[in-house]
Amino acid sequence: MSTAGLDALATGRRASSPPVIATGRAPRHETDSRLCGESHPFRHRYSANDTETSYGMSQITALAGVALDPDEFAVVAQRLSPIARRAARRLSLRHEVTGALFDEHGRAIVSSDKPNVPAGPIEEPALHRLLRVAIDRSRDMEAWRPDRRAPRWPTGKRYAVALTHDVDDAERPVSYRPAIRYLQSGDVRRAYWEFRSPRRRPASAGWDFDDFCGLEDRFGFRSAWYFSVVPRRDAHPCDVAYDIRRRRYRSLVARLDRDGWEIGLHSSYATREDRPPLRQQVDRLQQQLARRVFGVRHHYLRWNANDPRRSWCAQFDAGLAYDTSVGFLRRPGWRAGIAAPYHLLPGAAPDIVEAPRRELLELPMTLADMHLPTDDDAAAIAIALEHLRRTREIGGLAVLNWHVGHWHGTPAWRRAYEAVCETLAADREAWVALPRTICHWWRVGRWQSRRPSRDDR
């Protein structure tokens, strides 16, 4: 993409001439510069009086892969207005704000995260059920013919998976207290092995980064790493302990970027109070990386719970292309009711009339290591593989999040991640891609390959 195109994307304006998607293999940095630069070609103006219906309808049609001209869109939106409004309320998380309870971090407590609520089976996301109803009610319209729908994922792929990692506690302090206790009790053998334990090694002797990267590279995968630029000594006690400006981290980030992994932002604990402003954090990371940062995940999944629109608008204003924070705290699943990317801002804020100028995608986090038991390998593996099975069944998107710092200390989480990678490598219908690549596909690629969708859900 040209410099003008990047500047236009950062400010929310279209470039005077859209970039040409070249064929063949482009240099990696050239490809990255246009990953999220274009939206699908069918744009709609949203009436200020009916933004909720238009927003919900646009997400349903995008999920279905249906590109409508303005007249067709108006007819479908009128016919499916109740369905569209339900979709909009779910995607904007309005159902969580009304009468919500909040935890000690100011996060809304949803039913799936409440204590003593039994964990039932993973259910079908709400918007996928609404989509089936929408298709049934619109089959008489030319626009909804199967041969006019864009594929949900690239050819031959039934579902998509993004592998991601939050970098919270990248270094664990070396503690010799257990070994000393064993020595005092006379158990020299156990004291020796406690000294030799990988969990007690200095970070310089062995990072989780190398373990994760080695596993992913063995299967030909790449993942996204979300780093914070705000250490706790400069901000809140819940922020990260490391300082990304240290030489060790500068070298690490440069190596990950050079070898094809994605670097994103892990925003600070107090970002929703603008301490520091999100734009400032993005600028810091981009200066260190010397290239654009596309995505963010909020630390502690802590966005503005009273008005999520403020957090999403701040992300767009900072020049980001996607967020990947919307997920449950304690259970796997689809918090916004959709197993696919969706636009966050169209119709979400009352001052936005021409919504397509505000293009920010949400890639909802669906499974994290914190959702799994820490002491039962078999149960952890079963939960992770069941989530993949269900995502495959509905033709959806799974965004997995494994934190750095638990590779040796929590073997159940490590073995679950190993099982996930082995399963995905053996499944030819799984598309494992970087979040920024999925973002580009959802906005551009699928609309350029107008082939019948395999999945009407």
N, C-alpha and C positions, 0 to 999 in steps of 0.2 A: 504494500500500500504506500502511496505517496505520503510526503510529510503533511500535505494539506488534508489528506484523508485521516491521518492519525489525530491531527489537531481538531478536526471536525468531530471525530468520535469522542475525544476527551471533553468537548464542550457540549455534546448532545446535538450537534448540527450535522446535516448530511454534507458530504463533499460535493463539489460541483459535478464531478464525474465519478461514478462508482468504480471501485477497483475491478480489474479483470482477474478472474480466478484462473491462473495458468494451469496447463496440463503438465503432467510429468512430475518429477521430483524437484522441488524447489529447495534452495538453501534453508536450513532450519530457522534462522533468525528472520529471513524474509517471510517465511510461512507464518511464524508467530505474530508478526506485525499486522497480519490481516485476519487472524483467527476469529475475532469477534467484531469485525468492522462493518458487517452488512446484516440487515434484517431481511426477512423474507419479503418478496416484492409486493405483496398485496397489503397495503396499508389502509387503515381506516381512521377517519376523524371521529372522535368520540364527543357526543353532545354533552354539555355540562349538566343537562337535566337527566341524563340516562347513562352516566359513566359506569355505574355498577353493572347494569345489564350488558353494556358493550364490552366491559373488561372481562366479565365471566364468559361471555360468548366467544371472545377472541381466544381465551385459553382452551375452551372446549374444541373449537375448530383447529387450533394448533395441535392439540393432542390427537385429533382425528386425522391430521394431515390434509385438511381441506382448506384450499385457498379460494376465498370468495371475493368477487368484486363488490364495490360499495352497495349496489342495489340488492344483490343476493344477501349480503351481510345484514342489511336492514330487515329484510323479510324473515330471515332465520332468527335474528335477535328478537323480533316481535313475537314470533311463534313460540320460541323457547325461553321467553323472558323469565318465568319462575325458576327454571333450571339454571339459567345463567346467573341469576341473583344468588342462588344457593352456592354456586361455584365461587362467585366473587367473595362472598362472606367467609368461606372456608379458606381461600387462598390468602386473603388479607389478615387472617387470624383474628377477625372481629369476634368470633365465637369464644375466644379465650379471654378477651379483655372484659367482657360484660360479667360482672360479679366474680371476677377471678380472685383466687388466693395467691399470695406470693411467698416465696421462700426467703431465706436469710440473705440471698444475693439479689433479691428484687426480680426474680424470674417467675413468670406465671406458672402455677402448678396445674397441669392438665390432668385429666382422669387417668391416663396411662402412666403417669408418674407419681400418683398418690400412693402412700404406703398402704399395705394390707389389701391392695387390689389384686386379685388373682390374675396371672398372666394367661390369657386365653390364646387361641390360635391367631396367627397373623391374618387379618382380614383384608379383603379387597379394598383399595383406596376409594374414597367416596366419589371422586371425580371420574374414575373409570366406570363406576356404575351409572353416573349421570350421562356419560358419553354414550353408553348403550341405549339409554332412553332417547337421547338426542338423535341418534342415528335412526332409531325406529320411527320417530316422528318426522324425519326429514327425507325418508327414502324416495318420496315422489319428486324431490328436487334434483335437477340435473347436476348441481354442484356436488352432491353427496355420493355420486356414483363411485364404486370402488376404483375404477380405472383413472379417476381424477385425483385420487388421494396420493399424497407424498408418503414415502416409507417413513416409519418412525425411526428406524435405525438403518445403518448402511446395509447394502445388499447382502443377504445371507445371514444377517445377525438378527436374532430374536429379541435380545435384551442387552442393556449396556451396564457397565460397572466402572466406577471411578475409584481408584485406590488413593487414599489421602492419609496424611499424618499431621497431627498437631504437635508442635515442638514446645512442650511446657517445661519439663524437667530433663533437659538433655544430659546433665551431669549430676550424678549422685555422689554426695560426699562419702569418702572412705571412712568406715566405722570399724574399729577393732574391738569394740566392747564385747560382742559375743565370744570372740576368740579368747579374750582375757578372762571372761567368766569360765570358759571351759578349762583354761589353764589353772585357774584358782581351784576348780573342782577336781583337778588331777587328770582330766581327760585330754591328754596331749594329742592323741590322734585327731579328735574332732576339732581341737584348736588349730591344728595344722591345716586341715581342709577348710576351715573357716577363713584362715588367712589367704588360702589359695582360691577361694570362691570367686567366680566371675562377677558376682554381685558386689564384691568389695574392691574390685579393681578401679584404679583411677580412670577417669574418662579418656585420658590420652592413650591409655593402653587398649581400649576397645570401646567403640561407640555402638549404640543401637543403629545408627545410620548405616554402618557397613553391613550389619546383619540384615536389615530390611532391604537395602539395595542389592545385596548379594542374592537374596531369595528372589526378589522381583526380576533381577537381571537373568537369573537362571531360566525363567519362564518367558523372557522377552517382554516383560511388563515395565511400565514407568508409572510413577505416582507423583502426587503433589505434596509439597512440604510447606506448612504454614508457620512462618517464623514471626516472633514478636520483636519489635524495635524499642520496647519500653521495659527496661528492667525494674524490678520492684524497689530497688534502692532509690530510684528517681520518681516513683509513683506510688502505687497501692501495694499493700502486703500480699495480695493475691496474684500480683503479676509474676512474670517468670523471673527466675534467679539469674539467668545468663545475660550477657551483654553481647549483642550481635556485632558490635563494633570491634570486639576482640579479634586478634589475628586468626585464632583457631576457627572462629565462625566465619570470618571473611573467606578463608580458604575453603571451608566446607561448602558455603553457599555457591562460590564460584565453580567448584567441582561438580556439584549437583546440576547446576545450570548447564555447564559445558557438556555433561554426559546425557542430557536429555530429560532430566526430571524437571518438574515445574516448581517454581518458588512463588508462594503466595503470602499474604499477610495474616498474622494471628493478632487481631486488634487487642488493645490493652483492656484491662478490667473496667476502667472508668471511661471507656470511649463514648458511651451513651451520654455521659455528662460533659463531653468534649474535653477530656483531660487525658492526653492532648487530643486536639481535633483529628479526625480520621484522615483528612487530607494531608496533614503534617506527617502522620505515620506512613502513609503511602509514599510520600515524597522521600522520606528517609530510606525506605527499603529500595525504591527505584534508583536512588543515587548510589547506593552500595552495589546494587545488582547491575547498574548501567544498562537497564532495559525496562520495558513496561511490566508492571505487575497487574495481572488480570483479575485475581480473585481474593476473597477474604473469608475468614471464619472468625466469629467473635469468641474471645476468650470466655470460658464458662458458659458459652451460648447465651451471652448476656447482652441482648439488645434492648431497645426501649419497649418494655412490655406494655406500658400504658398506651403508646401510640407507635407501633412498629414502623409506620410510614416515615417517621423522622429518621430512623436508622437507615432505611432503604434510600431515602433521598440523600443522606450524607454520603452513602457509598457511591451513588451516581455522581454526585458533585465532586468526589475525589477521583473520578476517572476510572473507576472499577467497572468490569464487565459482568461479573457474577458474584453472588454470595452463596455460601454453602453452610449456613448456620441453623437452618430450620430443621430441627430434629428433636426427638425425645431425649430426656436426660437419663432415663433408667431402662427404657424398653426399645427394642427395634421397631421400626414401622414408619409410616408416612404421616407426619404430623399435620401437613397441610392438605392431606387427602389426595395426593397425586404422586405417582411414581414416574415422574418425568420432569424435565426443566419447565419453568414457567416464568413469565414476565412479572416482575414485582410491582412496578410503578404505574402502568396504565390504569387510570381510573381510581388509583388508591389515594390520591391527594386531591382535594377540591379545587386547587388552583391550577391543576393540569387539565387543559382543554384538549390540546393536540397531543394525546398520550404517546403516539409512536416516537416522538422525539425523546422520550424518557425510556431508554431501553436498558434494563438491568435484569439479568436472569437469576433465578434461584435454582441451584442444584441441591435439592434437599438432602441432608444427611440422614441416612436410613438405618445404619448399623454402626455402632462404635464398640471398642473393647470394653468400655465401662458398662455396656449392656449385658456382659457375659459374666458367669460365675468365675471366681478367681481360684477355686479349689477343686474343680471338677472338670477334667479335660474332656471327657466324653460329652457332658452337657454343653460345654462351650462350643465344641465342634458341631454338635447337633443343631444348636440355635443358629449358628452362622450359616450352615449349609441349608437349613430350612428357609432362611431369609433369601438366599440365592434361588432356591427352587421356586419360591412364591413369586419373586421378581421375574424369573424366566416365564412362569406360567401366564402372567399378565402382560408380558412384553414391556416391562418397565425399566426404570433406572435405579440402580443401587449405588449409593455413595457410602463407602466404608471409611471409617476413621480409626486408625490404630495409633495411640500416643507413643511418643519416644520415651524411653526410660523404663520399659517394663519387659523387655525381651528376655532378660535373665531372671528378673524378680517375680514374674507372673507367668509360669510356663503354660498355663491353660490358655491364656490369650495368645501366646506365641504359636501354640499348636493349632489353635483355631485359624490363625492367619495363614499358616502353612497349608492347612486343609483347604482354605478358600482359594489360594493361589493354584494348588494342584487341581482343584475342581474346575476352575476357570480355564486353565491351560488345556484341559481335556475336552472342554465343551466348544465345539466349533461354532455354535450359535451365540456365543458370548462375545460382546465387543468390549474389550478392556481398553480404555483410552484416558488420556489426561482430561481433567475438568475443562481446560480451555479449549481442547479439541471437541469435546461434547458440546460446549457452548457454541462453537463455530458451526458444527453440524446442525444444531437445532435452529440456528438463525439463517444459515445459507445453504449448506450442503443438501439437505433433504428437499429443499424447494427446487434445486437444480436437477435433481434426479426424480422426475415425475413418473414414478412407477407405481403400480398397484400395491397397496399395503397388505401385508400378510395378516395383519391383526386389526380387527374391527373394534377391539375393546377400547 
